[in-house]
Amino acid sequence: MLGCRNSETEKMKKIIIFHAGSLSVPLKQMAGEYEKKNPRVKILLEAAGSLVCARKITELKKPCDIIASADYFVIDELLIPDYTTWGVRFATNEIVIAFQEKSKYSGEIDSTNWIDILLREDVSFGRSDPDSDPCGYRSVMAFKLAEMYYGRQGLAESFLTKDRDFIRPKEVDLVALVEANAVDYMFQYKSVAIQHDLKYIELPDAINLGDPLKNAVYNTVSVDVAGSTPGSRMTVSGEYINYSLSVLSNSVNRDEAVDFVSYLLSREGMEIFRNNGQEPIIPFSTEQPGRIPDELQKYLKTDITE
């Protein structure tokens, strides 16, 4: 960690972080703890769907030091090699159906009847936009996986065509809809449901995209989403949920940014994730081991969370 500096004249350093909406709660806590230890550093957090975060960098050319995405695919496919040269996978999650006590049939819904209840005409559900947010395209993947798992032909299309008015740019936007009782249910990350004290139904591992051992099943589905340039499309294949981060090559305050990433990957940082319902990926992994900054190499070699 960068130690506290006593010089009153030293300029405040700012670290700008573009991040997935589902990371808002843990990153806010982490930023607060880090700033206590490093009072000359200010963390600026900006949440959006991960694909939108990438487009802020590639299309809008907005200044950014760190990107933390809900899918490693966003960094590896959209930002490497032009905007960064590496990414580290650090946490996982799973898709659930979240709701509140006031939701219709909240006392009836369970892991055996959720499909029929969500497809009832008097029930509404929300999901995030596949073109903006990994939770959005993962929800679509979950529809397709459910169709195969339950052997119900046409199920995915039934979900895709229902309640399209309740598609939002990022997954945390859906929380307000549920809390205001504007929709009854939402396809959501488990961690977000936990952070907002919502009820949730867990889905089978073959559907929830949370089990790396089910990758062979997840890989059988894919979704076309907005690409890296305006008007282009790209195909995202199913894979277990894995969050990734990187420090951008043109980071203005690179040393401070790498130091914050070091704090995030530390035992203390991972405990904050665990306390917010998000499990670390152990060991941390990368497709670019030789490009990881020297200061972060130790996190790839040992399980520092034990």
N, C-alpha and C positions, 0 to 999 in steps of 0.2 A: 504494500500500500504506500502511496505517496504520503510522506509525513507532513504534519502541519508546518506551515511556514509562518514565521513571526513578523516578517517584513510587512509593515502596513502599506507600503508603497507598491507592493507587487500586484500586478494586474490580475483581476479575477479571470480564471479560465472557464470557458463554457464547453460542455459536451452536449451536442445535439443528437438525440436518439430517436429515430423513426422506428416504431414498433407495432406489432400486432396488437389489436385491441384486447385480446385475451391475456396479454402480458401487463396490462395497465396496473392492476393491483399490486402484484409482486414487485414490479419495477419502481413504482412510487415508493414502496417501503424501502427498497434497496437504495434508491437515490437519497432518501432521507438519512439513512444510516451512513452512507458513503460521505455525504456532505458534512456530517458531524465530525468525521475523521479527517476530512480534507476541506476545511472552510474556505480555501481559496478557489474551490471548484464548484461550479453550478451546473446541475444536470437539467437539461431541457428535454422533456418528454413529449412526443407527438404521436398519438395513436391513429391508426388507420388500418384498413385491410392490408394484408401483407403485399398483395399485388399492387395496391395503390402506393404503398411505401416505396416499392421499387420504381414505380413510374415517376414519383416525385424526384427521384435521383436521375433516372435515365432520360425523361422527357422534359421535366420542369427545371432540372439542374439546380434543385434547391440544396443549400449547404447541409451536410449531415456528416457526423463522425461515426456513428454506430447504427447498423440496422439489425433488428432482432425480429426474425420472421417466424410465422407459425409453420412454415414448411421449408426445409433445406433447399427444395427445388427452386424457390424464388431467387435465392442467392446464387446457387450453382448455375442456373440456366439464364437468368436475366442480368446478373451483375458481374459475374466472372467471365472474361478477364478484364473488361474495360473499366470497371469501377472498384473492384477489389480482386484479390488473388486467392482468397481462402474463405472457408466457412467452417464453423464448429457446431455440430449437433449437440444439444445440451439438455433437452427436456422432452417429455412425451405428454400425451393426453388421450382422451377418448370421446367419441360422440355419444351423447345421451339425449333423452327427451326431458326437458326441464319445464316445470310448471309451478303454480302456487295453489294454495288451499281453495281459492275462489274459482279456479279453472273448472270448467264443466267436466263432470265425471271424475274429478280428482280422487274421489274415494273408491272409484271402480277400476281405474286404469292400472295395468300391471304389465309385466314382461310377456304375458301370453296374449293380451287382447289390444295392445297399443295400436296396431294397424287399423283395426276396425273402428276404434274410437276416434282416431285422428281423421279418418275418412268420412265420418258422419257429417251430414250437411250442416248441423247446428254447432259444429266444432271448428275452430280456426287454429292454424299454426303458422309460425314464422320461421324463416330461414334467411341466411345471408346470401349475398350476391356472388355467384361462382366466378364472375369476371373481376371481382374486387378482393375476395377474401377466401383463403384456403378452407375455412369452416363451411363456406358456401359450396365449393366443389366437393368437399368431403361429405356434405349432407346428400348431395346428388349421388355420390358413390355409395353411400349407405342405403339409399333407395334401391339402387341396382343390386347391391349385395343381398338386401332383404328379399328382393324378388327371387333370387336364386336360392337363398337359404330356405325360404318357406314354399318354394315351388308355385308361386302365385303369378302367373303370366299377366303382364300389363300393370303390375303393382307400381313400378317405378314411374310410369307415365301418369298414373293416377295421382301420385304425390306431386309430380312436376307441374301438373295442370291445376292443382287445387291451391287456393289462397295466394295467388301470385301478387296480390296487393300488399302482402306483408313480407316482401323481400327487402332487406335492408343492406347498406354498404358493408357493415362489419358485424360480427357476432354479438358484440356487447351492445349494439343498438337495439337488439331484440329484447334485452332485459327490461327496458322501459315499457315495451309493448306488453309484456307479460305482467309486470308490476302494476300497470294501469288497467289491466284486464281488457286491453284492446285485442289481444289474442289469448287463447287458452294454453297453448303449448309452443315450444320452440325446439328446433334441433340445435344443440348447443354443446360446447365443450364441458366436460364434467367439472373442470376447475372453476369455470365461470359460475356454474350452478352453485357450487360450494361457497364461493366467495360472496355470493349474493343471497345466501341462505334460502335457496329455492329447493323444492322437491324435485326429484328426477328419477326416471326409469332407466336402468342400465340395459343395454342391448347385448345380444350374444357377441362373443369375441369375433365371430365370422362376419359381423356387421359393423362393429363399433370402431374399427381402424386403430385399435389401441394395443394390439398384440403382435409384436414382431414375428412371432412364430406362425402367424396367419398370413404372412406376406404373399405366399403363393396364391391364396384365395383373393386377397386384395388386388393383386396384379391382374386379375381377370377383368377388371372394370377400368374405365377411363372416362375423362370428361374434357371436352374442348372449351378452352377459356381464352380471354383476350391475351394477345401476345405482347412482345417487347416493343413493337412499333405500332402506331395508330392504324387500326383496321386489320391487323394481323391476328391470327389464331394459333394456338398451340395446344397439344394434347398432354394432359396430365394423367399419368397412370396411377392406379391405387397403390398405396403403400402405408405402412403403419405411421401414425402421426409422430413427426419429429421436428422440434423447433431448432432453428439455426441462427447464428449471429456472426457478424463480421465487423471489423473496423475498415472503413473505406480508405482507398489508397490516397485520396486527396484530403484526408482528415486534417483540419487546421491544428487541432490539439491532439496529435496522435499519441504521445506518451501518456497523457491523462486518459484518453479513450481506452488504450490497451490496459491501463491500470484498473479502470472501472470494470472492464471485461474480466480481468483477473479476480476482482472482488466477486463478481457475479458467479464465476465458476468455482469459487472457493467453498469450503464447507459451510460457512455462514450464509453465503448467497444461496446455495442449494437448499439449505434448511428453510429459508424464506419461501422458496418454491414449494417445498413439501407442505409447509403450513398452509399454503393456499391451494392445495389439492392438485398439485402438478408434480409428477415424479421426474427426477433427473434420469437421463440416459447414461447408464454406467456400463462400460467406461464411455467418456465423451469420445466422439468419433469425427472424422473428417475425410474427405476425398483428396485433400491437398496437404498431407502431413509435412512435406518439406517447405511449405510456404507459411506455416503458422509462426507468428512472432516468437522469438526466443523466450520472452517472458511468459508465454502461455504453454510452452511445450510440456511442462511438468504435468499439466492437467490431462494430457493424452496418455501418460505413462503409468499413472497410479490412480487408485480410487481414493481421492482426497476427502470423500464424503463419509468414509467409515469412521 
